[in-house]
Amino acid sequence: MIRSVVRGYGAALPKRVMTNKELETLVDTSDEWIVQRTGIRQRYIAGDDETTASLGEQAARAALDNAGLTPDDIDLVLLATSTPDNTFPATAVNIQNRLGMTHGYAFDMQAVCSGFVYAMATADLHIRGGMAKRVLVIGAETFSRILDWTDRTTCVLFGDGAGALILEAAEGEGTVADRGILTSHLRSDGSHKEKLYVDGGPSTTGTVGHLRMEGREVFKHAVGMITDVIEAAFEATGTTAEDLDWLVPHQANRRIIDGSAKKLGIPPEKVVVTVDLHGNTSAASIPLALSVALADGRIKKGDLVMLEAMGGGFTWGAVLIRW
């Protein structure tokens, strides 16, 4: 059978770092409070010359270099983002153009913080369906553009950045020993919209709007939703937490990450955590975390890796990959 195997990875971060100490000068908060409640110590903030497309292009080029490929080798550019450069066209098409591609196809995927997981599952379907042989999957965000910098409950949490993977078709035996994506599980429940949303849009206010969140409500649902899809992935493949080499979760909040891993019986040493470095970068958080763990040698060929995320909507999902 056809499997979607990871061929390369890359990441990009804005030039500016904003520490918790700097945030203390903007809103009534403290480094100690932010670290205790979230685990975040700093985040990156896009400058005027940095956009979702420019960061996405940088991450894409890094992934192509890592894979030893060129844009000519890519059939599909799939971008997960909630902060596009324009209402339309899709920012993926912008990145496609920046890469000098005039072939193939490109589109955006909007599932907020779950966007990269949704994009990986979608790319896998395009590869297994024969529509594409190689897919550039990007998660890129500039959430600083939609933050209310007077709202201390949200502005301390989010940051900007981009990460990318290249998936390519490869022959597999149809067993869990195969390299590539083994299973994907996606969920959504729109009844939770008011708990995490942006209060603007082209069809409602005609404005971009700002991010609004009921933090306690999101936290209350997060651990249960995350463990639901991870357990579904284990059941679909006949694997368990003991078989897992790495859990790479969406980097939203250290307490959610720790709570989910504990509930699933996954020891802390098997969990990749970068929320302290990047903050919550929404759809970019998983590929950024993967890039860190791949660059430092933690994730190796043959490792069994679980990706999971939950985001506004609510949306949530998990992808199990043999690296």
N, C-alpha and C positions, 0 to 999 in steps of 0.2 A: 504494500500500500504506500501511498505518498504521505510523507511527513514534512512538516515545516520546520527546518533546522536553522538554528541561529548561526549566521555566517560572520557577523561583525557587530560592533557596538561603538557608540560615541556619545559625548556629552558636551554641553556648552552652558556657561554661566555668565551673567552680566559682570561688568568690571567692578561695580560698587557693592561692597559688603556693608550691611546695616546690622550692628550689634544691638543686644538688648539695652546696653547702656545708652546708645543713641536714642532708642525708643523712649527711654525715661525722660528725655527732654521734649518729647512730642505729646505724650499722653500720661495720665496718672497711672503709672505701673512701675514695676521694678524687675531687675534681672532675676532676683531670687524667686519672685512670684511666677514669672514666665517659665523658668527652668523647672520649678516644682510642679506646675500644672501641666506643662506641655513637653518638656525636655528640649525645647528650642533655645539655642544660644545665639544664633545669628541667622541671617537670610540674605539673599542677593536681590538687589533692586535694579531693574532695567533703567538705563539712561535714555535721554531723548533720542539718541541715535540707535537704540536697541529695541527691537520689536519681536513679536512672536515669530514672524517669518525669518528675521535675521538670526535669531537664536536657533530656530529649527534648522536653518541652512547650515550653520556651524556644526551642530550635532550630526546632521546628515553627512557632511563632508568628512567628519572624524570617523563615522561608522564605515563609510566607503573606503577610507584609507586603511582602517583596521582590517577590513575584509579583503583588501587588495583588489577592489572593484572600481569601476567608473560609473557615472550616471547612465552611460549607454547600456549597462548591464541590468538596470532596474526597469521593471514593468509597471509597478504601481507605487505611488507615494501616498501613504495613508497617515494623516495627521490627526492626533487626538488633542483637542484644545477647547477651552471655553472662552478664550480671549483672542479671537481672530483679529488680524490686522484690519479687515473690513467686514461689514455685514455680508457682502459678497463682492467678488468671487471667493471661493474657498481659499484659505491661506495655503493649503496643500498645493494648489495650482501656482500660487506665488512662489513657493519653495521649488516646485518643479521647474519654473522658469529661471529662478536664480541658479539652479544647478545646470542650466543649459539644455534641459530635456525638451524635445519637441515630439517625443513619442510616448507611448504608454498612456496612463490615466492617473488622476489624482483627485482625492476628495477628503473632506474633514469629517471627523466623528465627534459628536458632542455627548458625552456621558459624565461630564464634570470630572471628579477625582477618579472615577472608574474608567475614564476614557482610554487609557493605555491598555487596560485589560480587555475592554471591548474591541479596541483596534487590533490587538493580537489575535483574538478569536476570529475577527472578520478577515484579517489577512490569511489566517490558516484556511478558512473556507474558500477564499479566492485561489489559493495555491492548490488545495486538494481538488477543487472544481476545475482546474486546468486553465483558469483565466490569466494567471500570472505565475511565472517561475521564480521571480525574485521580487520581494516587497520591502520597501523602506518604510518602517513603522516608526513614527516620531511622536513624542509627547512634548509639547512646548507651550509655555504659559507666561503671560505677563500680568499676573493677578494684582500687582501693585496699582495697575490702572483702574481697577474696579473696587478698590478699598476705600472706606471712609476713614481717613486718618485721624478722625476725632473719636472713633469707636474703639475703645481699648479692648473690647472683647473679641474683635476680629483682626484689627490691623497688626497685632503682635504675632499672628499665626502664619501668615502667608508670605511667599517669596516667588521669585521669577527664575526661570531656567528652562533647559531643554535636554532631552536625551533621545537616543535613537538605537534601534536594532535593525539588522537586515536579516530577513527570513528567506530561505530558498528551498525549493523542492528537492527532496531526496527520497530514495527508496527505503522503505522500512519493512520489517517482518510482521508488523501488527501486534507486537508485544510491548510490555512496559520497558523492555531493554532497549527499544528503539531510541535513537536520538531524535529530538524535535518535540513539538507540542503533542502531548499525549491525550489531553482532554481539556475542555473549556466549559465553564458554567457561569451563565449571566442571569441576573435578576433585576427587577425594578418594581417600585411601588410608588405611584404618583400621589398617593394620599398624604405623603409626608412633605410635600413641596414647601410649605410655609416654614419648615424647620431649617432649611438651608437653600437660599435662592438669591437672585439679584433682582432688585426692585425697579428694573427698567428693561426696555426692549423696543425694537422698531415698531411692533404692532400694538403696543400698549401705551407707553409714555413717549415714544420717539426719542428717548435718551438711552445712554449706556446703562446708567444706574449704578448702585453700589451693592456689594455683598452684604447679606443679612443672615444671621445665624442664631438659632437657639441652641447654644452649646451643650447644655445638659441633656436636651432631648436627643441630639445627635449621638452623644456619648452613650446614652441609655440603649439605643438601638444597635450601635456599631458592633460590639463584640458578638452578639447573637447572629447578626447578618453575615459577618465575616466567617464565623465558624460554620455556618450553614453551607456556604458554597465550597469551603475547603473540605468539609466532610463529604460533600457530594463528589468532589474530585477524587478523594481517596476511594470511595465506594465504586466509582466508575472504572478505576484502574486496579482495584484489588490491593492497593497500597495502604500504608498506615503512616502515622507521624514518625515512627521509628525508621521507616525507609527514607524519609526526607533528609537531604543534605543541607538544604537552605530554604528558609522562608524569607521572601523579599516582599514585605507589605507596603502598602501605600503609607507614606510618611506624613501622617496628619498630627499624631499626638502620641507621645511615648507611652502614656498610660493605656491607650487603646491597643497599641502594639503589644505591650507586656501582658495585658489582660487576655487578648486573643490567643497568644502563644501558650499561656498558662492553661487556659481552658482546653486547648487541643493537645496538651502534653508535649509541646515542642520546647526543648531547653533553650535558654537565652543565647547560648553560644552558637546556635544554628540560625539565629535571626539577624538579618542585615538591617542595621539602624543608621540612618543618616539625617534624621529629622533635626538633630542638634546643629548640623552644618547648613542645611538648606531651608529649614522650615517646611511648611506645606506648599509644595509647588504643583498641586493638583495633578493633572495628567502627566506632568513631567517627573513626578516623584519616583515612580518605580524604575524607569530607565536611568535616572540619575543615580539611584541606589545601586542598580545593577552595574553601572559603569565603575563605581567606586570599588565594589566587591570583585569585579573582573580585573580591574587594573592592579589591585593589591594581591591578586592570586588566590583569594578565598574560593571563588567559584571556578571549578575546573571542568574540563571535558568529561562527560559521563555522569556528572552530578545531577541529582534529582532536585529540581528547584520549583517551589510554589510561589506564584505571584498572586496577590490578592489586593482588592481595593473596595472602598465604599465611598460614594459621593452624593451630591445633591440630587434630589429627585423623589425618593432615594433610588440610587442605582448601586449595585454591588456585583462582584464577580471574582472568579479565580481561574487561573491557567496553570496547569502542571506541565513542566518541560523537563525533558532529559537533555542536559546541555551538551 
